[in-house]
Amino acid sequence: MTNFHHNLNVFKGCDIRGRYRSELTPEFALDLGRSVGTRLQGGRLLVGGDARPSTPLLKGALVQGLIDTGCHVTDLGQIPTSALYFAQDHLGVKPVVMVTASHNPPGYNGFKLMLGEGPITETELAQLREVVASGQYQPGSGFWDRADVLEAYLSHLAAFFPAGGGLNVVVDAGNGCLSRLAPDLLRRQGYGVTERFCNIDGRFLYRDPNPAVPENIAGLANQVIAQGANLGVAYDGDGDRAVFVDEKGRIIPSDRMLVLFIRQTLPLGRTPGERTVVYDIKCSSIVAEEVKRWHGTPVIERSGHTFIKTTMLRENAALGGEISGHFFFGRLGRDDAMYATLLLLHILAQTKRPLSALMDEIPHYPITPDLRLPCPPAQQAQILEQMQTAFADHEISTIDGVRIAFDSGWALARSSVTEPLITVRFEGHTQEKLAEIQREVRQRVPAIDQLMAVESPP
């Protein structure tokens, strides 16, 4: 009845992800469906999928496994992840499974799950893993139907904002799930749209589906300048992340964009939740400083959609953001890349100022990207422990790796959940402070110094 040789390493901290065929197979998807159905003891749930060529096979097998355990499955077809989350409220069904590898290269696929009101927890993922490993599923006889929520989804987003006009946007959908929807919605709202990679094609032939890597959207930046557009926006493969480009072709880091949203949103807040912002541990210190400037509460959280969203819901927060391009909105109860786009356009229309001018008013602290240092898994825990010991005289956070606070900046080291790497990241209030913090970390933690020396030889 079941395949006992599945690669269970595809279970990650927030979701399930791996290479199609070598790690993820239709047989695995079938047993995952049976596992989810057993966990839910039947009942109704929603299923959607992205545009990857492997998605229909994986989704079909998943649905069959759910039916085998007595579930009523409503298939929403090819759909952005944010629209699937919208459907939870629209259709009154909380459990969902999205077949997607999000921003990963086309050879990957995966599953994002919610089994109830909140995002799936690490404990729940571990329980699903155990059921898949055991092959012990409850028998049942469920059924399957279809629904289309995309028009309702677009209307829902449009209702939050007045129609715009006079602004032009270059939309780079990367051939992902928002290829048709984003240009359609923006034109309905009165904006001029230039399309870039807006034909759905899950092979992602023209750019990598991760817009958070600057090299992947350099062409977008050039096209914004060439078109004389007011804004450029790039989306990821499943359409729940957005990265923006100003009219000068400058790619805006997502933590700085979050600050702009804070300036728009927090002054309107009255309750504690309406002045609370959740952000991931890799964001610049300017996020917390800006929240405090508006008498709000900054809440730092580990990186990952599940962790940010869970804390957002618990705190009833106004805003949330990740350096990866996820933006969460309290009025939605979720993240949504197209809502973020409409909000930014609304800000530009209201202020009648270019995005570059608004961004230049936000202080900028020198910050490194993630420095990815190859490191055997057995050594990673030792290095993180050494960092805690070496900086016992500093304020330390361990919610996600080890983050050390300095008077004018911070240092962060984290183990990768998908690769044999440690990633380190540094910020200083000035270039001199940044260099000083890096030197101090390398002096106090020789193992970090050795890894960084290999990656950046003199």
C-alpha positions in Angstrom: 0.0 0.0 0.0 2.9 2.4 0.6 6.5 3.1 -0.3 8.7 2.8 2.8 11.7 4.4 1.1 10.7 8.0 0.8 13.4 10.6 1.4 12.2 12.2 4.6 14.9 14.9 4.5 12.4 16.9 2.4 10.6 17.9 5.7 12.1 21.3 6.5 11.4 23.8 9.3 8.4 25.5 7.7 7.4 23.2 4.8 8.3 20.3 2.6 10.7 20.9 -0.3 13.2 19.0 -2.5 14.2 18.0 -6.0 11.5 16.5 -8.1 12.1 12.8 -8.9 15.3 12.4 -6.8 13.7 13.6 -3.6 10.0 14.3 -4.2 8.0 11.8 -6.2 4.3 11.3 -6.9 4.5 8.2 -4.6 5.6 10.5 -1.8 2.8 13.0 -2.6 0.3 10.2 -2.4 1.5 9.2 1.0 1.7 12.8 2.2 -1.9 13.2 1.2 -2.8 10.0 3.2 -0.8 11.4 6.1 -2.6 14.8 6.1 -6.0 13.1 5.7 -5.2 10.8 8.6 -4.1 13.8 10.7 -7.3 15.7 9.8 -9.5 12.5 10.2 -11.2 13.4 6.9 -13.0 16.7 6.5 -12.7 19.3 3.9 -9.6 21.1 2.7 -8.4 23.2 -0.2 -5.6 22.4 -2.6 -3.8 24.6 -5.1 -0.6 24.5 -7.2 2.0 26.6 -8.9 3.1 26.5 -12.6 5.9 24.1 -12.4 5.7 21.2 -14.8 5.9 18.7 -12.0 3.1 20.3 -10.0 0.1 18.6 -11.8 1.5 15.1 -11.1 2.3 15.8 -7.5 -1.0 17.6 -6.9 -3.0 14.7 -8.5 -1.2 12.2 -6.3 -1.7 14.3 -3.2 -5.4 14.6 -3.9 -5.8 10.9 -4.4 -4.1 10.3 -1.0 -6.5 12.7 0.7 -9.5 11.1 -0.9 -8.1 7.7 0.2 -8.5 8.9 3.8 -12.0 10.3 3.5 -11.3 13.9 2.7 -13.5 16.3 0.7 -10.9 18.0 -1.5 -11.7 21.3 -3.3 -9.1 21.9 -6.0 -8.5 25.6 -6.8 -6.2 24.8 -9.8 -3.2 26.9 -10.7 -3.2 29.7 -8.1 -0.8 32.1 -6.3 -0.2 31.0 -2.7 -1.7 34.3 -1.4 -4.9 33.6 -3.3 -5.1 30.2 -1.7 -4.9 31.8 1.7 -7.6 34.2 0.7 -9.8 31.2 -0.2 -9.6 30.0 3.4 -11.8 32.9 4.5 -13.7 33.2 1.2 -14.8 29.5 1.3 -14.7 29.0 5.0 -12.2 26.2 4.9 -9.0 26.4 6.9 -6.9 23.4 6.0 -4.9 24.0 2.8 -2.1 22.4 0.9 -0.2 24.4 -1.8 2.0 22.4 -4.2 5.0 24.7 -4.8 8.7 25.2 -4.3 8.1 28.9 -4.1 11.3 30.7 -5.2 13.5 27.6 -5.7 14.8 26.7 -9.1 12.5 24.8 -11.6 13.9 21.4 -10.7 12.5 21.7 -7.2 9.0 21.3 -5.9 7.3 21.1 -2.5 4.3 21.6 -0.3 3.1 24.4 2.0 0.5 23.3 4.5 -1.9 24.7 7.0 -3.9 22.2 9.0 -6.1 24.7 10.9 -6.4 28.3 11.9 -2.6 29.0 12.0 0.4 28.1 10.0 1.7 24.5 10.4 4.1 24.1 13.3 7.4 22.2 13.4 5.6 19.7 15.7 2.8 19.1 13.2 5.3 18.7 10.4 7.2 16.2 12.5 4.0 14.3 13.2 3.2 14.1 9.4 6.8 12.9 8.9 6.2 10.1 11.4 3.0 9.0 9.7 4.6 8.9 6.3 7.5 6.9 7.7 5.1 4.4 9.4 2.7 4.0 6.5 -0.2 3.7 8.9 -3.1 5.6 7.4 -6.8 5.7 8.2 -9.0 4.3 5.4 -11.8 6.3 4.0 -13.7 7.3 0.9 -13.7 11.0 0.1 -14.4 13.0 -3.0 -13.1 15.9 -5.1 -14.5 19.0 -6.7 -13.3 22.2 -8.2 -13.7 25.9 -7.4 -12.4 29.2 -8.9 -11.7 32.0 -6.5 -9.4 34.2 -8.6 -11.9 36.8 -9.7 -13.2 37.1 -6.1 -9.5 37.4 -4.9 -8.8 40.3 -7.3 -12.0 42.1 -6.4 -11.1 41.7 -2.7 -7.7 43.3 -3.2 -9.1 46.1 -5.4 -11.7 47.1 -2.8 -9.0 48.2 -0.3 -7.7 51.0 -2.6 -9.2 53.8 -4.7 -8.4 53.6 -8.4 -5.1 55.1 -9.3 -3.9 56.8 -12.4 -0.9 58.5 -13.9 1.6 56.0 -12.6 3.4 53.4 -14.7 4.7 50.1 -13.5 7.0 47.5 -15.0 5.8 44.1 -13.8 8.3 41.2 -13.8 6.3 38.1 -12.9 9.2 35.8 -13.7 6.7 33.5 -15.6 5.2 32.6 -12.3 1.7 32.5 -10.8 1.1 36.2 -11.0 1.9 36.5 -14.7 -1.7 37.2 -15.7 -3.2 38.3 -12.5 -0.8 41.2 -11.5 -1.0 43.1 -14.8 -4.8 42.5 -14.9 -5.3 43.9 -11.4 -3.1 46.9 -11.9 -4.7 47.9 -15.2 -8.1 47.6 -13.5 -6.9 50.1 -10.9 -5.9 52.5 -13.6 -2.2 52.0 -13.7 -0.1 51.8 -16.8 1.6 48.4 -17.0 4.6 47.1 -19.0 4.9 43.4 -18.8 8.1 41.5 -18.3 8.1 37.7 -18.2 4.3 37.6 -17.8 3.6 34.4 -19.6 3.1 31.5 -17.3 5.9 29.0 -17.7 7.1 27.0 -14.7 10.3 26.1 -16.4 11.5 29.7 -15.5 13.6 30.0 -18.7 14.3 33.7 -18.5 15.2 34.3 -14.9 15.5 32.5 -11.6 12.2 32.6 -9.7 13.9 34.2 -6.6 13.5 38.0 -7.0 15.5 38.7 -3.7 18.8 38.0 -5.6 19.7 41.3 -7.2 21.3 39.6 -10.3 17.9 38.0 -11.1 16.1 41.4 -11.5 18.9 43.5 -12.9 17.1 43.4 -16.3 13.9 44.8 -14.6 15.9 47.7 -13.1 17.2 48.5 -16.6 13.8 48.3 -18.1 12.3 50.7 -15.5 14.9 53.3 -16.4 14.4 52.7 -20.2 10.6 53.0 -19.9 10.6 56.0 -17.6 8.4 54.0 -15.3 7.5 55.1 -11.7 8.0 51.7 -10.3 9.2 48.1 -11.0 8.0 45.0 -9.1 9.3 41.5 -9.3 7.4 38.4 -8.0 8.6 34.9 -7.1 7.4 31.6 -8.5 4.2 31.2 -6.4 3.5 34.9 -6.3 3.6 35.6 -2.5 6.9 37.7 -2.5 7.6 41.1 -4.0 10.8 43.0 -4.5 10.5 46.7 -5.7 12.7 48.9 -7.9 12.5 52.7 -7.8 12.3 55.0 -10.9 16.1 55.3 -10.9 16.5 51.5 -11.2 17.6 51.0 -7.6 16.5 47.7 -6.1 14.9 48.5 -2.7 15.9 46.1 0.1 12.7 44.6 1.6 13.5 45.8 5.2 13.7 49.4 3.9 10.4 48.9 2.1 8.9 47.7 5.3 10.0 51.0 7.0 8.0 52.9 4.3 4.9 50.8 5.0 5.5 51.4 8.8 5.4 55.2 8.1 2.2 54.8 6.2 0.5 52.4 8.7 1.6 53.0 12.3 0.5 56.6 12.7 -3.1 55.4 12.1 -2.9 52.8 14.9 -4.8 53.1 18.1 -4.7 49.7 19.8 -1.4 48.0 20.8 -1.7 45.5 18.0 -2.2 48.3 15.4 1.2 49.6 16.5 3.0 46.2 16.5 5.4 45.1 13.7 6.9 41.7 13.4 10.1 41.4 11.4 12.7 38.7 10.8 16.1 38.6 12.5 18.0 39.5 9.4 16.3 42.9 9.0 18.2 46.2 9.6 18.0 47.9 13.0 16.2 50.7 11.3 13.0 48.7 11.3 12.9 48.5 15.1 14.0 52.1 15.4 11.2 53.3 13.1 8.6 51.3 15.0 9.7 52.9 18.3 9.7 56.3 16.7 5.9 55.8 16.1 5.5 54.6 19.7 5.0 51.0 18.4 6.2 47.6 19.5 8.9 45.9 17.4 8.8 42.1 17.7 11.8 40.2 16.2 11.2 36.7 15.0 13.2 33.9 13.3 13.2 33.9 9.5 10.5 31.9 7.8 6.9 32.5 6.6 5.5 30.2 9.3 7.2 31.9 12.2 6.4 35.5 11.1 2.8 34.7 10.3 2.3 32.8 13.6 3.6 35.7 15.6 1.6 38.2 13.5 -1.6 36.4 14.4 -0.7 36.0 18.1 0.2 39.6 18.5 -2.7 40.8 16.3 0.0 42.9 14.6 -0.4 45.7 12.1 2.5 44.7 9.8 5.2 42.1 9.3 8.1 41.6 6.9 11.0 39.5 5.9 14.1 40.4 4.1 13.1 37.8 1.5 10.2 40.0 0.2 7.3 38.7 2.3 5.0 41.5 3.5 2.3 40.7 6.0 -0.7 42.9 6.7 -2.9 42.8 9.8 -6.0 43.8 7.9 -5.6 40.7 5.7 -4.3 38.4 8.4 -1.7 37.1 5.9 1.1 38.2 3.5 0.2 39.3 0.0 2.6 40.5 -2.7 -0.1 42.2 -4.8 -1.6 44.0 -1.8 2.0 45.3 -1.1 2.2 46.5 -4.7 -1.2 48.3 -4.5 -0.2 49.9 -1.1 3.0 51.2 -2.5 1.3 52.7 -5.5 -1.3 54.2 -3.3 1.5 55.9 -1.2 3.2 57.2 -4.4 -0.1 58.6 -5.6 -1.0 60.2 -2.3 2.4 61.8 -1.7 2.9 62.7 -5.4 6.6 62.1 -4.8 9.0 59.6 -6.5 9.9 56.4 -4.7 13.6 57.3 -4.7 12.8 60.5 -2.7 10.8 58.6 -0.1 13.5 56.0 0.3 16.3 58.5 0.6 14.6 59.9 3.7 15.0 56.6 5.4 18.3 56.2 7.3 20.6 53.6 5.8 23.0 51.5 7.8 25.7 49.5 6.1 24.8 45.9 6.1 26.3 42.8 4.5 24.3 40.3 2.5 24.1 36.7 3.8 27.7 35.4 3.7 27.3 31.7 3.0 30.1 29.7 4.5 30.4 26.0 3.7 30.5 24.1 7.0 29.9 20.5 8.0 26.7 20.0 10.0 28.6 18.5 12.9 30.7 21.7 13.3 27.9 24.2 13.0 26.5 23.7 16.5 30.0 24.0 18.0 30.6 27.3 16.2 27.3 28.8 17.4 28.1 27.7 20.9 31.5 29.3 20.7 29.9 32.5 19.6 27.6 32.5 22.7 30.6 31.9 25.0 32.8 34.4 23.3 30.2 37.2 23.5 28.7 36.4 26.9 29.3 40.0 27.8 26.9 41.1 25.1 23.1 41.0 24.6 22.4 37.7 22.7 19.4 36.4 20.9 19.1 32.7 20.1 15.7 32.6 18.5 17.3 31.9 15.1 21.0 31.1 15.3 23.0 33.5 17.4 22.5 37.3 17.1 24.9 39.5 19.0 24.0 43.1 19.7 26.7 45.8 19.7 26.3 49.5 20.6 26.1 50.4 16.9 25.1 47.2 15.1 24.9 43.5 15.3 26.3 40.2 14.0 24.2 37.1 13.2 25.2 33.5 12.5 22.7 30.8 11.5 22.8 27.2 10.4 21.2 26.6 7.0 18.2 24.1 7.1 18.7 23.0 3.5 22.5 23.0 2.9 25.8 22.3 4.8 26.3 26.0 5.4 26.5 28.6 8.1 25.3 32.0 7.0 26.7 35.1 8.7 25.4 38.7 8.4 26.7 42.0 9.9 25.3 45.5 10.3 27.0 48.7 11.6 25.7 52.2 11.9 28.7 53.3 9.8 31.2 51.6 7.5 33.8 51.9 10.2 31.5 50.3 12.8 30.6 47.5 10.4 34.3 46.7 9.8 34.9 46.9 13.6 32.1 44.4 14.4 33.4 42.0 11.7 36.9 42.2 13.1 35.8 41.6 16.6 33.7 38.5 15.7 36.6 37.1 13.7 39.0 37.7 16.6 36.8 36.2 19.3 35.6 33.2 17.2 38.5 31.8 15.3 36.3 29.2 13.6 34.3 31.9 11.9 37.5 33.7 11.0 38.8 30.5 9.3 35.6 30.0 7.3 35.4 33.6 6.2 39.1 33.5 5.2 38.4 30.6 2.9 35.5 32.4 1.2 37.3 35.8 1.0 41.0 35.2 0.8 43.3 38.2 1.1 
